[in-house]
């Protein structure tokens, strides 16, 4: 049986905080793909990027659900390790 996300109650209809990775924009670094936190709107770079800021955001905040950004239609739960 596929694993299910148990954190959908934390997802909010929220706007992104930035048009690029918030930390990389501050430091001048580059990213591969972006992810947006569905709890607070933080935009961070993916794990294929050198800095992995989306995962670091989860580790610092425990906000569990993110989605690809911009405009893609998949979501990921860090806690349950499953796509939504």
C-alpha positions in Angstrom: 0.0 0.0 0.0 1.4 3.4 -0.9 2.5 5.7 1.9 0.2 8.7 2.5 1.0 12.2 3.8 -0.4 12.9 7.2 0.5 16.6 7.1 -2.0 18.1 4.6 -3.7 19.9 7.5 -0.6 22.2 7.6 -0.8 23.2 3.9 -2.0 26.8 3.3 -3.0 28.7 0.2 0.1 31.0 0.4 2.0 33.1 -2.1 5.8 32.6 -2.6 8.1 34.8 -0.6 10.4 35.4 -3.6 10.8 34.7 -7.3 14.0 32.6 -6.7 15.8 30.8 -3.8 15.7 33.3 -1.0 19.2 32.4 0.4 20.9 32.1 -3.0 19.5 35.5 -4.0 21.2 37.0 -0.9 24.5 35.3 -1.5 24.6 35.4 -5.3 24.6 31.7 -5.7 22.8 29.7 -8.4 20.2 27.0 -8.2 19.0 24.1 -10.4 15.2 24.0 -9.5 13.1 25.7 -6.9 10.7 24.4 -4.2 8.1 26.4 -2.2 7.1 25.6 1.3 3.3 25.2 1.5 3.3 26.3 5.1 5.0 29.6 5.0 5.8 30.4 1.3 9.6 30.1 1.6 11.3 29.5 -1.7 14.4 27.4 -1.6 16.6 25.5 -4.1 16.2 21.8 -4.7 18.6 19.0 -3.6 20.2 19.0 -7.1 21.4 22.5 -6.3 24.7 23.0 -4.4 23.1 24.5 -1.3 19.9 22.5 -0.9 18.0 25.3 0.7 14.6 23.8 0.5 15.7 20.8 2.6 17.6 23.1 5.0 14.4 25.1 5.4 12.5 21.9 6.4 15.3 20.9 8.8 15.2 24.3 10.5 11.4 24.7 10.6 9.9 21.2 10.3 7.4 22.6 7.7 6.6 19.2 6.1 5.1 19.9 2.7 6.6 21.7 -0.3 5.9 21.8 -4.0 7.9 22.4 -7.1 8.0 26.0 -8.1 7.0 27.8 -10.2 3.9 26.2 -11.7 4.6 22.5 -11.6 1.9 20.3 -10.1 3.7 17.9 -7.7 4.2 18.2 -4.0 6.5 16.3 -1.5 6.1 15.6 2.2 9.5 15.5 3.9 8.2 13.7 7.0 6.3 10.9 5.2 8.7 10.8 2.3 6.0 10.7 -0.3 4.7 12.6 -3.3 1.3 14.1 -3.1 
